[in-house]
Amino acid sequence: MKKIFSALVIIAGLAVLLWQQFEDTQRTDPAHDDGYLVLAMTWTPSWCAGTGTARGDDRCASGTGAGWLVHGLWPQFETGGWPEFCESTQPPPSRAMTAAMVDIMGSDGLALHQWRKHGTCAGLSADAYFDKTRAAFAGMTLPERISATDGRLSIAPDALMAEFRAANPTIRENMAILTCREGMAQEIRVCLTHDLTPRPCDSDVLSRGCRARNVALPALP
């Protein structure tokens, strides 16, 4: 009887282990979830004020004029959360590929990191992932008032996003959010289908929206 009981315990343990491995595969393999994409665009002067200037990052140097740049294009699960650092059969991007993204991302190092963390989960080759990232960014219109600030601009998050949506009429209120940190606007995040059509965000993305009364947009470097 004890042998039977021990065998059942072992079988139950193996079943739990296999189930955990299955769940882990579901959460890291995009083939298990159709999901959607989030295009994250960072207001670079805010990032510089909080992090970049202290690092001596080139994007923060005087005269660069770095404004809204792409942080990344992120695969999302339909029901919340996202895959990261997926196992991919695609070769990593070449230095030429990542260097070609500097004009919209500001850093070839960031481009490589985004490929490793998110691009490997997109089910695309590296060049196709970067092409899609570029196409998603090119599809956005960024109004001048929130893009070419000569001085520090203070604005309500709802007003900033209203201006953004007015310039992009296909993006409704539940399709994009503004994030903020330390009183500064940080990122506009837009939810997109895999063919880059704006679509509603899930509650996980929406819950990350800025709740401040007003946010600052630091001036361009």
C-alpha positions in Angstrom: 0.0 0.0 0.0 2.8 2.4 0.9 4.5 1.7 -2.5 1.2 2.5 -4.3 0.9 5.7 -2.3 4.5 6.7 -3.0 4.0 6.1 -6.7 0.9 8.3 -6.7 2.7 11.1 -5.0 5.5 10.9 -7.6 3.0 10.9 -10.5 1.2 13.9 -9.0 4.5 15.7 -8.6 5.4 15.0 -12.2 2.0 16.2 -13.4 2.4 19.5 -11.5 5.9 20.0 -13.0 4.7 19.3 -16.5 1.8 21.7 -16.1 4.1 24.5 -14.9 6.4 23.9 -17.8 3.3 24.1 -20.1 2.2 27.4 -18.6 5.7 28.8 -18.9 5.7 27.9 -22.5 2.4 29.6 -23.1 3.6 32.8 -21.5 6.9 33.0 -23.5 5.9 31.5 -26.9 3.8 33.9 -29.0 2.5 31.0 -31.0 0.2 30.2 -28.0 -1.5 33.7 -28.0 -2.5 35.8 -30.9 -2.5 39.0 -28.8 -1.6 42.4 -30.1 1.1 45.0 -30.0 2.0 48.1 -28.0 4.0 50.9 -29.6 5.8 52.8 -26.8 7.1 56.3 -27.6 9.2 58.1 -25.0 9.5 61.8 -24.5 13.3 61.9 -24.5 13.7 65.1 -22.4 11.8 63.4 -19.5 14.0 60.4 -19.7 17.1 62.6 -19.8 15.9 64.5 -16.8 15.4 61.3 -14.8 18.1 59.0 -16.1 19.9 59.9 -19.4 21.7 63.0 -18.5 23.3 61.4 -15.5 24.5 58.6 -17.7 26.0 61.0 -20.2 23.8 59.6 -23.0 24.2 61.2 -26.4 20.5 61.7 -26.8 20.6 64.2 -24.0 23.4 66.4 -25.4 22.6 70.0 -26.1 21.4 70.6 -29.6 20.3 67.1 -30.4 16.6 68.1 -30.4 15.7 64.5 -29.4 11.9 64.5 -28.7 9.5 61.6 -29.1 11.5 58.4 -29.8 10.5 54.8 -30.0 11.1 52.8 -26.8 9.8 49.6 -28.4 7.1 47.6 -30.1 5.9 45.0 -27.6 3.8 41.9 -28.1 1.0 41.7 -25.6 -1.2 38.8 -24.5 -4.9 39.4 -25.1 -5.8 38.8 -21.5 -3.0 40.9 -19.9 0.8 40.7 -19.5 3.4 40.1 -22.2 6.0 37.5 -23.2 9.7 38.4 -22.7 13.0 37.0 -23.9 11.4 34.2 -26.0 13.3 31.4 -27.5 13.6 32.2 -31.2 15.0 30.4 -34.2 15.7 33.7 -35.9 19.3 35.0 -35.9 20.0 38.1 -33.9 20.2 41.4 -35.7 23.4 42.6 -37.2 25.1 45.8 -36.1 24.0 47.4 -39.3 20.4 46.6 -38.5 20.5 48.1 -35.0 22.5 51.1 -36.2 19.8 51.8 -38.8 17.3 52.2 -36.0 19.1 55.0 -34.2 17.2 57.8 -36.1 13.9 56.7 -34.4 15.2 54.9 -31.3 18.2 57.1 -30.4 20.5 54.2 -29.6 21.6 51.0 -31.3 22.0 49.4 -27.8 18.3 50.1 -27.1 17.4 48.5 -30.5 19.3 45.4 -29.7 17.8 45.2 -26.2 14.3 45.6 -27.6 14.9 42.8 -30.1 16.2 40.4 -27.3 13.4 41.2 -24.9 10.4 41.8 -27.2 11.3 41.1 -30.8 12.1 37.5 -30.1 8.5 37.1 -29.1 7.0 38.7 -32.2 7.4 35.7 -34.5 9.4 37.8 -37.0 12.9 38.0 -38.2 15.0 40.8 -36.8 14.8 42.9 -39.9 11.0 42.4 -40.2 10.5 43.3 -36.5 12.5 46.5 -37.0 10.6 47.3 -40.2 7.3 46.9 -38.4 8.5 49.1 -35.5 9.5 51.8 -38.0 6.1 51.5 -39.8 4.2 51.7 -36.6 6.1 54.9 -35.6 5.7 56.4 -39.1 1.9 55.9 -38.7 1.8 58.2 -35.7 1.2 62.0 -36.0 2.7 63.9 -33.1 1.3 67.4 -32.7 3.7 70.2 -32.7 2.7 71.7 -29.3 3.7 68.4 -27.5 6.7 67.8 -29.8 8.6 71.0 -30.2 8.7 72.6 -26.8 11.3 75.4 -26.4 10.5 75.7 -22.7 9.0 73.4 -20.0 5.4 72.8 -20.8 2.8 71.9 -18.1 -0.3 70.2 -19.3 -3.0 67.9 -18.0 -2.6 64.3 -19.2 -6.1 64.2 -20.6 -5.4 67.4 -22.6 -2.1 66.0 -23.9 -3.8 62.8 -25.0 -6.8 64.7 -26.5 -4.3 66.6 -28.7 -2.6 63.3 -29.7 -5.9 61.6 -30.6 -7.1 64.7 -32.5 -4.0 64.3 -34.7 -4.7 60.6 -35.0 -8.5 60.2 -35.4 -8.4 56.4 -35.6 -7.0 56.2 -32.1 -9.9 56.3 -29.6 -9.6 57.0 -25.9 -9.3 53.3 -24.9 -6.6 52.7 -27.5 -3.7 54.7 -26.0 -2.4 55.9 -22.7 0.1 58.4 -21.3 2.5 57.2 -18.6 4.2 59.6 -16.2 6.9 59.6 -13.5 8.1 62.2 -11.0 5.7 64.8 -12.4 6.9 64.4 -16.0 5.2 62.8 -19.1 7.1 59.7 -19.9 5.5 57.7 -22.7 2.6 57.5 -25.1 1.7 53.8 -25.6 -0.6 52.9 -28.5 -2.3 49.5 -28.8 -2.2 48.1 -32.3 -3.3 44.9 -34.2 -0.6 42.9 -35.9 -1.3 44.9 -39.1 -0.8 48.1 -37.1 -4.4 49.2 -36.9 -5.3 50.9 -33.6 -7.4 48.8 -31.3 -8.6 48.8 -27.7 -6.0 48.1 -25.0 -6.7 45.5 -22.3 -7.2 46.5 -18.7 -3.6 45.8 -17.8 -2.3 48.4 -20.2 -5.0 50.9 -19.4 -4.3 50.6 -15.6 -0.8 52.0 -16.2 -2.1 55.4 -17.5 -1.0 58.6 -15.7 -3.2 59.8 -12.9 -1.5 63.1 -12.2 -3.4 66.4 -12.4 -0.7 67.9 -14.6 2.6 66.7 -16.1 5.6 68.5 -17.4 7.1 68.1 -20.8 10.7 69.3 -20.3 12.2 71.3 -23.2 14.1 69.7 -26.0 17.8 69.5 -25.4 
